[in-house]
Amino acid sequence: MINELKVVRFLTTQEQKASSAGVRIEMSTDFVHLQKLVDRLDGRDPLSPIFDWRKNPVGPENAFWIQGVNDKGDCVLLQAARVDDLGNRNLAQHIAENRDLIHTPYFEADTKNSIFDECYHLERITGRVVYAGETWICPEGPYRGGGLASVCSGFAFGLSLLRWRPDYMYGTATHALMVRGIAAKYGYYHQHPRGLRWRRADGGGNVDEWIVWMDLKDLADATGSLERETTHLAADR
């Protein structure tokens, strides 16, 4: 059972963390705005297709994003989340079917010959799933290394719980990020290598991305909102 009031308190704590770092958190479901914002951010990879309104339907019904703004009005933090109902499919099948949307454009991939079923955990993930991505913290200034990574994931966890009650939340990360402890920084409970094996378009082998995930109880536990139902038995008289 999820205590919604505790989720709200958790989100308030995340907002206070951001505020103490000089960052104001804003939430939006306007993905045209997100696309234009990302296009003008220096030193950031292009918007991922899964959150690009020009490539697939994304908006208030199935997604949201947050940004952190400093006192100058500059965006210094981004995070986005999107829910999908897998129906009778598992996550490996869903990713394979949506490979061109899920591939993040930091390198060119041969998506047709990439592999998405080596991680057996993906076969067990079904139902309503939330993909969390577009995570970015400005490399200039005092923003990285100050706890804002957990603020990004914290808002993704808490808002997803309140809006969608997903069966699972998942994300991906490169090996280089994972060995630096990125899963721990973002608060994910489960992680596994070779979640996605992208074939490089230039013939240079594979780029392996790890899969990270949490189930509904994990999300509730991470936000301090998990409450166990108890049965009170009347004593025999």
N, C-alpha and C positions, 0 to 999 in steps of 0.2 A: 504494500500500500504506500502511496506517495502522499506526503504532506505538502500541499501546495504552498502553504504559508512559509514553510521552511525553505522551499525553492526561492520564493521571493526574498527572504532574508539572505540567502546565499548570493543572489544576484546583487543585492544591496552591498554586500561585503566586497564583491568583485568591483563594483562601481567605485567604492571607497579606495580600493587599491589603485585603480586607475587615476583617481583624483589626486592621490598623494604623489603620483608620478607626474602630475601636471597635465593629465589627459582627461578630456571629457568624452564620454561614450554616447554615441548616437546609433539608433537602429533604423533600418529602412527595408522596404520591400520593392523599391524602385530600382530595377536592374538596368534600366537605361542610364540612370545616374551612376550606378556602379561602373558600368562600361566606360563612360566618359571620364570618371575619376581615375580609373586604372590607366587609361590611355595617356593621361598627362602626368602620371607619377614617374619621376626619373629613377632609373635603375631597378625597375620592377618588371618581372616577366609579364607577358600579355595575359589578359583575362582567360581563365580556363573555359573551354567550350560549354561545360555543364552549367556554368553560371552566365553564359552569354545569351541574352535575349534574341540575338540575331540568328542563333543556331538551333535553339530549342525553346519550348515554352517554359519560362521561369518567371515567377512573380508572387503575389501575395498568397496564392492558394498553396504553393508548395515550397517556398523558400524565403529566407531573410538574410540580411547581412548587417554587420555592425562596423562602424569606424570609430577610431579614437582621434580626437582633434586636440591640438595643443592651443596655447593661449594666443597664438598668431593666426589660428584658423586653418593650420596645415594638417592634412591627414597623416598620422604617424602609425596607424594600426588598422588592420583589416582582418575580417573573418566572415565567412559565409557558410550557410548550411541549407541543405535541400532534402526533402523527404520524398521517397518513392515506395510504392506498394509493389512488392515483388510477385504477388499472387502465388502461383504454383512453382515459381522459379527459386533458385538459390542465388547467393550473391556472386558466385563464380559465373553463372549463366548471365546474370544481369550485367556484370562488367563486360563480358565478352560481347554481348549485344549492343552495348553502349560505349565500346572502346574508343571511338573517335571523340566522344564527349568527355570521357573521364581522363583521357591523356592530357596532361598539363604541358603547355608548349615551351618548356625550357630546353627541349631538343627535338629534332625531327625523328619520328618513329615510323616504322613499317607496321602499322597496327594490324593489318590482315594476317601477318605471320608472327604476331606476338602471342604469348601464352598466359592464360589466366586461371588455370586449374591446378597448379602445382601445390598451392597451399590448401590442404584438405579442410581446414577450418572454414573456408568460404562455402563449402557444401552444406554446412550446418547453419549458416546465417540465412534466415528467411523472414518473411513478414514485412512489416513497415520498417524501412531502414533510412537512416539519415546520413548523408555524406557531408562531412565537414572539410572545407578546403579554403583556398584563397588566403590562407594565413600569411600575414606580412606585418613586420615591425620595422619601422624606419631605421636604416643603419647609421644615420647621422644623428648626433645628439645623444642624450642620456637614456634612450628608450630600450635598447637591447640589454639583457642581463639584469634587468631590474624587476622581474616578476610579471611583466606584461604578457608573457607567453601563457601563463596560467589564467590571465584575465581573458584572453582570446578564447581558450577552450572552455573556460567557466561560463561565458555567455552562451556559447554553442550548446553546452550541456543543459544549462538551466532553461533557456528559452525553448529548446527542442522538447524538453520534458513538459513544459506548460502548454505548448502549442499542439504537440503531436503524439505524445506518449509512445515513442517508437519502440519496436522490439530490439533494435540495435542501432548504434551509431558507429561509423567507421571513417577511416581516413587512410592516406598513404604517405610515405616519406622515403626519401632516398637513403641508401645505406650510409652515406656520409653524415647525414643528420642523425640517424639512429644510433650510431656509435658515439655520438656526442650527447646521448641521453635525452633526445627530443621527446620521446614517448613519456618519460617520467616528468619532464617539464610541463607537458600539456595535460598530464593526469590520466592517460589511458591505462587501463588495467591489463590489456592483452596486446601482444605484438607477435608477428611472425614474419620471417624473411620470405622472399620469392612470392609475395602476394600477387604482384604483377611483374611479368618478365617481358619488357618491351624490346623488340628487335629494332636496333638502330637502322635508320633508312640508309645510312652511308656504308652499311656492311660491317660496321665495327663491333659486332657482337651484341650482347644484351645489356640493357640497363635494368637492374632489378630494383623494384620498390617494395618496401615492407608494407604489410597491412597492419593497422592498429584498430582495435574495436572495443566496444563495451556493450553489454546487454542492458535491458531496462533497469534491472536491479543494481547493476554497476553504476548507472547514471544517477539513480536515486541515492545510492550510497555515497558517491562522489560529491553530491550536492547537500549531503546531510539530511535528506528528506525521506529516507527509507524507514518505514515503520512496519514492524511485524504485527500481524493480526494475532490476537491472543483470545483463547476461549476460556471463559470463567465457568467452572463447574460448581454448582451449589453442593454444599456438603450434605451428605445423607443425615437425616434426622431420625 
